[in-house]
Amino acid sequence: MLQFYGYYFYETMYNTFRIAMVCEYMDSRQNLEYMFRKRKQQSIFWKPDEMEKMIVSVIGTLAYLQSIGMTHRDLKPANLFLTPQCDIKLIDFGESKDYFKEADDGGAGTMATIRGTP
C-alpha cells in the first residue's frame, strides 16, 4: 500500500474546507495501466514469477484492508502502481468505505464512512 505521511486541511475559494493527504511520490509511468499499454505496444510480457509476485502483493494488500475493516471499491489497473521489485502499491481511496459487522444483525454488514478523495 502507498506510504501515508500525514494530512492537512485547506480552505477553498468558496469558503469550504478540503482535506489533503501527503503520501509517497509515485511516478505516473509506474501506473499498471500505463505499463501494460506500453509493454503491449512493444510486445514485452511479464514473466510468470513477476506476475506471481504482483498477484501476491495485491492479495496481501486487500487482505490487510479487510483485516482493518475497509473496502477499496475502485480496484483497477489505473489505481495500481508497480515498484521495480514487482510489488503493487494501491492508490485512490476515494470510493473506499469502512465495513461494520454487528453480531445482532444476523451476520449482514453495513458499509459507511467514505475515506480518501471525495
N, CA, C and O atoms as a GROMACS GRO file, in nm:
protein
  472
    1MET      N    1   0.084  -0.117   0.000
    1MET     CA    2   0.000   0.000   0.000
    1MET      C    3   0.090   0.124   0.000
    1MET      O    4   0.204   0.119   0.045
    2LEU      N    5   0.039   0.232  -0.049
    2LEU     CA    6   0.111   0.358  -0.058
    2LEU      C    7   0.144   0.409   0.082
    2LEU      O    8   0.059   0.406   0.171
    3GLN      N    9   0.267   0.457   0.101
    3GLN     CA   10   0.309   0.510   0.230
    3GLN      C   11   0.239   0.643   0.257
    3GLN      O   12   0.246   0.736   0.176
    4PHE      N   13   0.172   0.652   0.371
    4PHE     CA   14   0.100   0.772   0.412
    4PHE      C   15   0.184   0.848   0.513
    4PHE      O   16   0.230   0.790   0.612
    5TYR      N   17   0.204   0.979   0.490
    5TYR     CA   18   0.287   1.060   0.580
    5TYR      C   19   0.206   1.154   0.668
    5TYR      O   20   0.249   1.187   0.779
    6GLY      N   21   0.091   1.198   0.623
    6GLY     CA   22   0.011   1.289   0.703
    6GLY      C   23  -0.097   1.356   0.621
    6GLY      O   24  -0.119   1.321   0.505
    7TYR      N   25  -0.165   1.451   0.681
    7TYR     CA   26  -0.272   1.522   0.612
    7TYR      C   27  -0.283   1.664   0.667
    7TYR      O   28  -0.228   1.695   0.773
    8TYR      N   29  -0.352   1.748   0.594
    8TYR     CA   30  -0.382   1.882   0.641
    8TYR      C   31  -0.511   1.929   0.574
    8TYR      O   32  -0.552   1.875   0.472
    9PHE      N   33  -0.573   2.031   0.634
    9PHE     CA   34  -0.695   2.090   0.579
    9PHE      C   35  -0.660   2.224   0.515
    9PHE      O   36  -0.570   2.294   0.561
   10TYR      N   37  -0.731   2.258   0.411
   10TYR     CA   38  -0.713   2.389   0.349
   10TYR      C   39  -0.849   2.444   0.307
   10TYR      O   40  -0.944   2.369   0.283
   11GLU      N   41  -0.855   2.575   0.300
   11GLU     CA   42  -0.980   2.642   0.265
   11GLU      C   43  -0.982   2.674   0.116
   11GLU      O   44  -0.883   2.722   0.061
   12THR      N   45  -1.094   2.647   0.053
   12THR     CA   46  -1.109   2.676  -0.090
   12THR      C   47  -1.157   2.819  -0.109
   12THR      O   48  -1.188   2.888  -0.012
   13MET      N   49  -1.162   2.863  -0.233
   13MET     CA   50  -1.210   2.999  -0.261
   13MET      C   51  -1.359   3.014  -0.235
   13MET      O   52  -1.411   3.125  -0.235
   14TYR      N   53  -1.430   2.902  -0.212
   14TYR     CA   54  -1.573   2.905  -0.184
   14TYR      C   55  -1.601   2.893  -0.034
   14TYR      O   56  -1.713   2.863   0.007
   15ASN      N   57  -1.498   2.917   0.047
   15ASN     CA   58  -1.508   2.911   0.194
   15ASN      C   59  -1.549   2.774   0.246
   15ASN      O   60  -1.616   2.764   0.348
   16THR      N   61  -1.509   2.670   0.176
   16THR     CA   62  -1.527   2.534   0.225
   16THR      C   63  -1.390   2.477   0.254
   16THR      O   64  -1.288   2.529   0.206
   17PHE      N   65  -1.386   2.372   0.330
   17PHE     CA   66  -1.259   2.310   0.365
   17PHE      C   67  -1.245   2.175   0.298
   17PHE      O   68  -1.342   2.101   0.282
   18ARG      N   69  -1.124   2.144   0.259
   18ARG     CA   70  -1.090   2.016   0.198
   18ARG      C   71  -0.974   1.955   0.274
   18ARG      O   72  -0.899   2.025   0.342
   19ILE      N   73  -0.962   1.826   0.262
   19ILE     CA   74  -0.850   1.757   0.324
   19ILE      C   75  -0.749   1.721   0.215
   19ILE      O   76  -0.787   1.679   0.106
   20ALA      N   77  -0.623   1.738   0.245
   20ALA     CA   78  -0.516   1.699   0.154
   20ALA      C   79  -0.432   1.594   0.226
   20ALA      O   80  -0.395   1.611   0.342
   21MET      N   81  -0.401   1.486   0.156
   21MET     CA   82  -0.320   1.380   0.214
   21MET      C   83  -0.180   1.385   0.152
   21MET      O   84  -0.164   1.410   0.033
   22VAL      N   85  -0.080   1.362   0.235
   22VAL     CA   86   0.058   1.361   0.190
   22VAL      C   87   0.106   1.216   0.190
   22VAL      O   88   0.116   1.152   0.295
   23CYS      N   89   0.136   1.165   0.069
   23CYS     CA   90   0.178   1.026   0.053
   23CYS      C   91   0.310   1.022  -0.025
   23CYS      O   92   0.356   1.124  -0.078
   24GLU      N   93   0.368   0.904  -0.031
   24GLU     CA   94   0.491   0.890  -0.108
   24GLU      C   95   0.464   0.919  -0.256
   24GLU      O   96   0.353   0.898  -0.305
   25TYR      N   97   0.564   0.967  -0.324
   25TYR     CA   98   0.551   1.000  -0.465
   25TYR      C   99   0.563   0.875  -0.551
   25TYR      O  100   0.652   0.792  -0.531
   26MET      N  101   0.472   0.862  -0.645
   26MET     CA  102   0.477   0.752  -0.741
   26MET      C  103   0.472   0.812  -0.881
   26MET      O  104   0.378   0.885  -0.914
   27ASP      N  105   0.570   0.783  -0.962
   27ASP     CA  106   0.577   0.834  -1.099
   27ASP      C  107   0.461   0.775  -1.180
   27ASP      O  108   0.432   0.656  -1.168
   28SER      N  109   0.396   0.858  -1.262
   28SER     CA  110   0.281   0.811  -1.340
   28SER      C  111   0.319   0.699  -1.436
   28SER      O  112   0.233   0.622  -1.480
   29ARG      N  113   0.447   0.687  -1.470
   29ARG     CA  114   0.491   0.578  -1.558
   29ARG      C  115   0.498   0.445  -1.485
   29ARG      O  116   0.525   0.342  -1.547
   30GLN      N  117   0.475   0.445  -1.354
   30GLN     CA  118   0.470   0.321  -1.278
   30GLN      C  119   0.328   0.267  -1.266
   30GLN      O  120   0.306   0.162  -1.208
   31ASN      N  121   0.232   0.340  -1.322
   31ASN     CA  122   0.093   0.301  -1.321
   31ASN      C  123   0.077   0.173  -1.403
   31ASN      O  124   0.128   0.164  -1.515
   32LEU      N  125   0.008   0.074  -1.348
   32LEU     CA  126  -0.004  -0.056  -1.413
   32LEU      C  127  -0.075  -0.047  -1.548
   32LEU      O  128  -0.038  -0.118  -1.642
   33GLU      N  129  -0.175   0.038  -1.560
   33GLU     CA  130  -0.244   0.055  -1.688
   33GLU      C  131  -0.148   0.110  -1.793
   33GLU      O  132  -0.143   0.060  -1.906
   34TYR      N  133  -0.071   0.213  -1.757
   34TYR     CA  134   0.027   0.273  -1.849
   34TYR      C  135   0.133   0.169  -1.888
   34TYR      O  136   0.167   0.156  -2.005
   35MET      N  137   0.183   0.097  -1.789
   35MET     CA  138   0.288  -0.002  -1.817
   35MET      C  139   0.238  -0.113  -1.908
   35MET      O  140   0.309  -0.158  -1.998
   36PHE      N  141   0.114  -0.157  -1.884
   36PHE     CA  142   0.057  -0.262  -1.968
   36PHE      C  143   0.048  -0.217  -2.114
   36PHE      O  144   0.087  -0.290  -2.205
   37ARG      N  145  -0.006  -0.096  -2.135
   37ARG     CA  146  -0.020  -0.045  -2.272
   37ARG      C  147   0.116  -0.030  -2.340
   37ARG      O  148   0.132  -0.065  -2.457
   38LYS      N  149   0.214   0.022  -2.267
   38LYS     CA  150   0.348   0.041  -2.321
   38LYS      C  151   0.411  -0.093  -2.357
   38LYS      O  152   0.470  -0.108  -2.464
   39ARG      N  153   0.399  -0.191  -2.268
   39ARG     CA  154   0.456  -0.324  -2.293
   39ARG      C  155   0.385  -0.392  -2.410
   39ARG      O  156   0.449  -0.461  -2.490
   40LYS      N  157   0.254  -0.374  -2.419
   40LYS     CA  158   0.178  -0.437  -2.528
   40LYS      C  159   0.225  -0.383  -2.664
   40LYS      O  160   0.239  -0.460  -2.759
   41GLN      N  161   0.249  -0.252  -2.673
   41GLN     CA  162   0.298  -0.192  -2.797
   41GLN      C  163   0.433  -0.252  -2.838
   41GLN      O  164   0.461  -0.268  -2.957
   42GLN      N  165   0.515  -0.283  -2.739
   42GLN     CA  166   0.649  -0.334  -2.766
   42GLN      C  167   0.655  -0.488  -2.764
   42GLN      O  168   0.762  -0.546  -2.779
   43SER      N  169   0.541  -0.553  -2.745
   43SER     CA  170   0.532  -0.699  -2.734
   43SER      C  171   0.624  -0.754  -2.625
   43SER      O  172   0.692  -0.856  -2.644
   44ILE      N  173   0.625  -0.685  -2.512
   44ILE     CA  174   0.702  -0.730  -2.395
   44ILE      C  175   0.601  -0.780  -2.292
   44ILE      O  176   0.506  -0.710  -2.258
   45PHE      N  177   0.622  -0.899  -2.242
   45PHE     CA  178   0.528  -0.958  -2.147
   45PHE      C  179   0.598  -0.986  -2.015
   45PHE      O  180   0.718  -1.012  -2.012
   46TRP      N  181   0.522  -0.980  -1.906
   46TRP     CA  182   0.578  -1.011  -1.776
   46TRP      C  183   0.606  -1.160  -1.766
   46TRP      O  184   0.535  -1.242  -1.824
   47LYS      N  185   0.710  -1.194  -1.693
   47LYS     CA  186   0.745  -1.334  -1.669
   47LYS      C  187   0.650  -1.390  -1.564
   47LYS      O  188   0.596  -1.315  -1.483
   48PRO      N  189   0.631  -1.522  -1.564
   48PRO     CA  190   0.539  -1.582  -1.466
   48PRO      C  191   0.575  -1.549  -1.321
   48PRO      O  192   0.485  -1.527  -1.239
   49ASP      N  193   0.703  -1.545  -1.287
   49ASP     CA  194   0.741  -1.515  -1.149
   49ASP      C  195   0.710  -1.369  -1.114
   49ASP      O  196   0.678  -1.338  -0.999
   50GLU      N  197   0.720  -1.277  -1.212
   50GLU     CA  198   0.684  -1.138  -1.190
   50GLU      C  199   0.532  -1.126  -1.168
   50GLU      O  200   0.488  -1.053  -1.079
   51MET      N  201   0.454  -1.197  -1.250
   51MET     CA  202   0.308  -1.195  -1.235
   51MET      C  203   0.266  -1.252  -1.099
   51MET      O  204   0.178  -1.198  -1.033
   52GLU      N  205   0.332  -1.360  -1.058
   52GLU     CA  206   0.301  -1.420  -0.928
   52GLU      C  207   0.327  -1.321  -0.815
   52GLU      O  208   0.246  -1.307  -0.723
   53LYS      N  209   0.440  -1.252  -0.821
   53LYS     CA  210   0.475  -1.154  -0.717
   53LYS      C  211   0.372  -1.040  -0.714
   53LYS      O  212   0.334  -0.994  -0.606
   54MET      N  213   0.328  -0.993  -0.832
   54MET     CA  214   0.227  -0.887  -0.837
   54MET      C  215   0.095  -0.933  -0.777
   54MET      O  216   0.032  -0.860  -0.699
   55ILE      N  217   0.053  -1.053  -0.812
   55ILE     CA  218  -0.075  -1.105  -0.762
   55ILE      C  219  -0.070  -1.123  -0.610
   55ILE      O  220  -0.164  -1.086  -0.540
   56VAL      N  221   0.039  -1.180  -0.560
   56VAL     CA  222   0.055  -1.198  -0.416
   56VAL      C  223   0.055  -1.063  -0.344
   56VAL      O  224  -0.002  -1.050  -0.236
   57SER      N  225   0.118  -0.962  -0.405
   57SER     CA  226   0.121  -0.828  -0.347
   57SER      C  227  -0.019  -0.767  -0.338
   57SER      O  228  -0.055  -0.709  -0.236
   58VAL      N  229  -0.098  -0.780  -0.444
   58VAL     CA  230  -0.236  -0.728  -0.442
   58VAL      C  231  -0.319  -0.801  -0.339
   58VAL      O  232  -0.394  -0.738  -0.263
   59ILE      N  233  -0.308  -0.933  -0.334
   59ILE     CA  234  -0.386  -1.011  -0.237
   59ILE      C  235  -0.346  -0.973  -0.094
   59ILE      O  236  -0.433  -0.960  -0.008
   60GLY      N  237  -0.218  -0.954  -0.070
   60GLY     CA  238  -0.172  -0.912   0.063
   60GLY      C  239  -0.227  -0.776   0.104
   60GLY      O  240  -0.268  -0.756   0.218
   61THR      N  241  -0.228  -0.684   0.010
   61THR     CA  242  -0.282  -0.550   0.037
   61THR      C  243  -0.431  -0.557   0.066
   61THR      O  244  -0.479  -0.495   0.162
   62LEU      N  245  -0.506  -0.631  -0.015
   62LEU     CA  246  -0.650  -0.643   0.007
   62LEU      C  247  -0.682  -0.718   0.137
   62LEU      O  248  -0.779  -0.685   0.205
   63ALA      N  249  -0.600  -0.817   0.171
   63ALA     CA  250  -0.618  -0.889   0.298
   63ALA      C  251  -0.598  -0.794   0.416
   63ALA      O  252  -0.671  -0.800   0.515
   64TYR      N  253  -0.496  -0.707   0.406
   64TYR     CA  254  -0.473  -0.610   0.512
   64TYR      C  255  -0.592  -0.516   0.526
   64TYR      O  256  -0.638  -0.491   0.638
   65LEU      N  257  -0.641  -0.463   0.415
   65LEU     CA  258  -0.757  -0.373   0.420
   65LEU      C  259  -0.876  -0.443   0.484
   65LEU      O  260  -0.948  -0.383   0.565
   66GLN      N  261  -0.898  -0.568   0.447
   66GLN     CA  262  -1.010  -0.643   0.505
   66GLN      C  263  -0.990  -0.661   0.656
   66GLN      O  264  -1.086  -0.653   0.732
   67SER      N  265  -0.865  -0.685   0.698
   67SER     CA  266  -0.839  -0.708   0.840
   67SER      C  267  -0.866  -0.583   0.925
   67SER      O  268  -0.893  -0.594   1.044
   68ILE      N  269  -0.858  -0.464   0.864
   68ILE     CA  270  -0.889  -0.342   0.939
   68ILE      C  271  -1.030  -0.291   0.908
   68ILE      O  272  -1.066  -0.180   0.947
   69GLY      N  273  -1.109  -0.374   0.839
   69GLY     CA  274  -1.249  -0.341   0.813
   69GLY      C  275  -1.271  -0.236   0.706
   69GLY      O  276  -1.359  -0.151   0.720
   70MET      N  277  -1.193  -0.242   0.601
   70MET     CA  278  -1.204  -0.141   0.496
   70MET      C  279  -1.216  -0.208   0.360
   70MET      O  280  -1.155  -0.312   0.335
   71THR      N  281  -1.294  -0.148   0.271
   71THR     CA  282  -1.305  -0.194   0.134
   71THR      C  283  -1.263  -0.082   0.041
   71THR      O  284  -1.294   0.035   0.067
   72HIS      N  285  -1.193  -0.115  -0.068
   72HIS     CA  286  -1.142  -0.012  -0.159
   72HIS      C  287  -1.249   0.033  -0.258
   72HIS      O  288  -1.267   0.154  -0.275
   73ARG      N  289  -1.320  -0.056  -0.321
   73ARG     CA  290  -1.433  -0.033  -0.412
   73ARG      C  291  -1.398   0.030  -0.546
   73ARG      O  292  -1.489   0.066  -0.621
   74ASP      N  293  -1.270   0.046  -0.578
   74ASP     CA  294  -1.234   0.102  -0.709
   74ASP      C  295  -1.103   0.038  -0.757
   74ASP      O  296  -1.012   0.107  -0.803
   75LEU      N  297  -1.095  -0.093  -0.746
   75LEU     CA  298  -0.974  -0.165  -0.784
   75LEU      C  299  -0.969  -0.179  -0.936
   75LEU      O  300  -1.055  -0.243  -0.996
   76LYS      N  301  -0.867  -0.119  -0.996
   76LYS     CA  302  -0.847  -0.125  -1.141
   76LYS      C  303  -0.700  -0.096  -1.169
   76LYS      O  304  -0.631  -0.042  -1.083
   77PRO      N  305  -0.651  -0.131  -1.289
   77PRO     CA  306  -0.509  -0.109  -1.320
   77PRO      C  307  -0.462   0.036  -1.302
   77PRO      O  308  -0.347   0.058  -1.267
   78ALA      N  309  -0.550   0.133  -1.325
   78ALA     CA  310  -0.512   0.273  -1.310
   78ALA      C  311  -0.483   0.310  -1.164
   78ALA      O  312  -0.414   0.408  -1.138
   79ASN      N  313  -0.534   0.232  -1.070
   79ASN     CA  314  -0.512   0.258  -0.928
   79ASN      C  315  -0.404   0.168  -0.868
   79ASN      O  316  -0.387   0.164  -0.746
   80LEU      N  317  -0.334   0.096  -0.951
   80LEU     CA  318  -0.225   0.009  -0.906
   80LEU      C  319  -0.093   0.058  -0.965
   80LEU      O  320  -0.083   0.082  -1.086
   81PHE      N  321   0.007   0.072  -0.880
   81PHE     CA  322   0.138   0.115  -0.924
   81PHE      C  323   0.238   0.004  -0.895
   81PHE      O  324   0.231  -0.062  -0.791
   82LEU      N  325   0.331  -0.015  -0.986
   82LEU     CA  326   0.428  -0.123  -0.977
   82LEU      C  327   0.565  -0.069  -0.941
   82LEU      O  328   0.616   0.022  -1.006
   83THR      N  329   0.625  -0.126  -0.836
   83THR     CA  330   0.761  -0.088  -0.798
   83THR      C  331   0.859  -0.172  -0.880
   83THR      O  332   0.820  -0.272  -0.939
   84PRO      N  333   0.987  -0.133  -0.884
   84PRO     CA  334   1.086  -0.213  -0.957
   84PRO      C  335   1.099  -0.357  -0.906
   84PRO      O  336   1.144  -0.445  -0.979
   85GLN      N  337   1.059  -0.381  -0.781
   85GLN     CA  338   1.065  -0.516  -0.724
   85GLN      C  339   0.936  -0.595  -0.751
   85GLN      O  340   0.918  -0.703  -0.694
   86CYS      N  341   0.848  -0.544  -0.837
   86CYS     CA  342   0.719  -0.605  -0.874
   86CYS      C  343   0.620  -0.608  -0.758
   86CYS      O  344   0.530  -0.692  -0.755
   87ASP      N  345   0.636  -0.518  -0.663
   87ASP     CA  346   0.536  -0.502  -0.558
   87ASP      C  347   0.432  -0.402  -0.609
   87ASP      O  348   0.464  -0.310  -0.685
   88ILE      N  349   0.309  -0.421  -0.568
   88ILE     CA  350   0.200  -0.335  -0.610
   88ILE      C  351   0.166  -0.236  -0.499
   88ILE      O  352   0.157  -0.273  -0.382
   89LYS      N  353   0.147  -0.110  -0.537
   89LYS     CA  354   0.103  -0.005  -0.445
   89LYS      C  355  -0.038   0.036  -0.487
   89LYS      O  356  -0.061   0.066  -0.604
   90LEU      N  357  -0.130   0.036  -0.394
   90LEU     CA  358  -0.270   0.069  -0.420
   90LEU      C  359  -0.295   0.215  -0.385
   90LEU      O  360  -0.259   0.261  -0.276
   91ILE      N  361  -0.358   0.290  -0.478
   91ILE     CA  362  -0.387   0.432  -0.455
   91ILE      C  363  -0.536   0.458  -0.470
   91ILE      O  364  -0.613   0.367  -0.501
   92ASP      N  365  -0.577   0.582  -0.447
   92ASP     CA  366  -0.712   0.634  -0.468
   92ASP      C  367  -0.817   0.564  -0.381
   92ASP      O  368  -0.886   0.472  -0.425
   93PHE      N  369  -0.826   0.611  -0.259
   93PHE     CA  370  -0.923   0.555  -0.166
   93PHE      C  371  -1.050   0.640  -0.160
   93PHE      O  372  -1.120   0.640  -0.059
   94GLY      N  373  -1.080   0.712  -0.268
   94GLY     CA  374  -1.197   0.799  -0.274
   94GLY      C  375  -1.329   0.725  -0.267
   94GLY      O  376  -1.429   0.782  -0.223
   95GLU      N  377  -1.333   0.601  -0.308
   95GLU     CA  378  -1.456   0.522  -0.304
   95GLU      C  379  -1.456   0.422  -0.189
   95GLU      O  380  -1.551   0.346  -0.174
   96SER      N  381  -1.352   0.421  -0.109
   96SER     CA  382  -1.340   0.321  -0.003
   96SER      C  383  -1.439   0.349   0.110
   96SER      O  384  -1.482   0.462   0.131
   97LYS      N  385  -1.472   0.243   0.181
   97LYS     CA  386  -1.564   0.255   0.294
   97LYS      C  387  -1.521   0.162   0.405
   97LYS      O  388  -1.456   0.060   0.383
   98ASP      N  389  -1.560   0.200   0.527
   98ASP     CA  390  -1.542   0.111   0.642
   98ASP      C  391  -1.651   0.005   0.635
   98ASP      O  392  -1.762   0.032   0.590
   99TYR      N  393  -1.619  -0.113   0.681
   99TYR     CA  394  -1.715  -0.223   0.682
   99TYR      C  395  -1.745  -0.258   0.827
   99TYR      O  396  -1.655  -0.295   0.903
  100PHE      N  397  -1.870  -0.246   0.865
  100PHE     CA  398  -1.910  -0.276   1.002
  100PHE      C  399  -1.996  -0.402   1.002
  100PHE      O  400  -2.092  -0.413   0.926
  101LYS      N  401  -1.962  -0.496   1.088
  101LYS     CA  402  -2.040  -0.617   1.101
  101LYS      C  403  -2.082  -0.630   1.246
  101LYS      O  404  -1.998  -0.640   1.336
  102GLU      N  405  -2.211  -0.629   1.269
  102GLU     CA  406  -2.261  -0.635   1.405
  102GLU      C  407  -2.318  -0.772   1.433
  102GLU      O  408  -2.377  -0.836   1.346
  103ALA      N  409  -2.301  -0.817   1.556
  103ALA     CA  410  -2.343  -0.952   1.595
  103ALA      C  411  -2.494  -0.968   1.592
  103ALA      O  412  -2.543  -1.078   1.565
  104ASP      N  413  -2.569  -0.863   1.619
  104ASP     CA  414  -2.714  -0.876   1.629
  104ASP      C  415  -2.789  -0.852   1.497
  104ASP      O  416  -2.912  -0.849   1.497
  105ASP      N  417  -2.717  -0.835   1.386
  105ASP     CA  418  -2.787  -0.810   1.260
  105ASP      C  419  -2.795  -0.934   1.170
  105ASP      O  420  -2.816  -0.922   1.049
  106GLY      N  421  -2.778  -1.052   1.229
  106GLY     CA  422  -2.791  -1.175   1.153
  106GLY      C  423  -2.674  -1.202   1.059
  106GLY      O  424  -2.689  -1.277   0.963
  107GLY      N  425  -2.561  -1.142   1.084
  107GLY     CA  426  -2.444  -1.166   1.002
  107GLY      C  427  -2.426  -1.070   0.886
  107GLY      O  428  -2.320  -1.068   0.823
  108ALA      N  429  -2.527  -0.988   0.857
  108ALA     CA  430  -2.513  -0.890   0.750
  108ALA      C  431  -2.429  -0.774   0.800
  108ALA      O  432  -2.430  -0.743   0.919
  109GLY      N  433  -2.359  -0.710   0.709
  109GLY     CA  434  -2.277  -0.596   0.746
  109GLY      C  435  -2.322  -0.471   0.675
  109GLY      O  436  -2.402  -0.477   0.582
  110THR      N  437  -2.272  -0.359   0.718
  110THR     CA  438  -2.302  -0.233   0.652
  110THR      C  439  -2.173  -0.160   0.621
  110THR      O  440  -2.073  -0.177   0.690
  111MET      N  441  -2.176  -0.080   0.517
  111MET     CA  442  -2.060   0.000   0.480
  111MET      C  443  -2.093   0.146   0.501
  111MET      O  444  -2.203   0.192   0.470
  112ALA      N  445  -1.997   0.219   0.555
  112ALA     CA  446  -2.017   0.361   0.582
  112ALA      C  447  -1.884   0.433   0.588
  112ALA      O  448  -1.779   0.371   0.581
  113THR      N  449  -1.889   0.564   0.601
  113THR     CA  450  -1.773   0.650   0.619
  113THR      C  451  -1.679   0.647   0.500
  113THR      O  452  -1.584   0.570   0.497
  114ILE      N  453  -1.706   0.732   0.403
  114ILE     CA  454  -1.617   0.744   0.288
  114ILE      C  455  -1.485   0.802   0.334
  114ILE      O  456  -1.482   0.897   0.412
  115ARG      N  457  -1.376   0.744   0.286
  115ARG     CA  458  -1.242   0.794   0.316
  115ARG      C  459  -1.173   0.828   0.185
  115ARG      O  460  -1.210   0.776   0.080
  116GLY      N  461  -1.075   0.912   0.191
  116GLY     CA  462  -0.997   0.945   0.073
  116GLY      C  463  -1.053   1.064  -0.002
  116GLY      O  464  -1.119   1.150   0.056
  117THR      N  465  -1.026   1.069  -0.132
  117THR     CA  466  -1.068   1.184  -0.210
  117THR      C  467  -1.218   1.180  -0.234
  117THR      O  468  -1.272   1.073  -0.262
  118PRO      N  469  -1.288   1.294  -0.223
  118PRO     CA  470  -1.433   1.294  -0.243
  118PRO      C  471  -1.469   1.276  -0.389
  118PRO      O  472  -1.587   1.274  -0.424
   0.00000   0.00000   0.00000
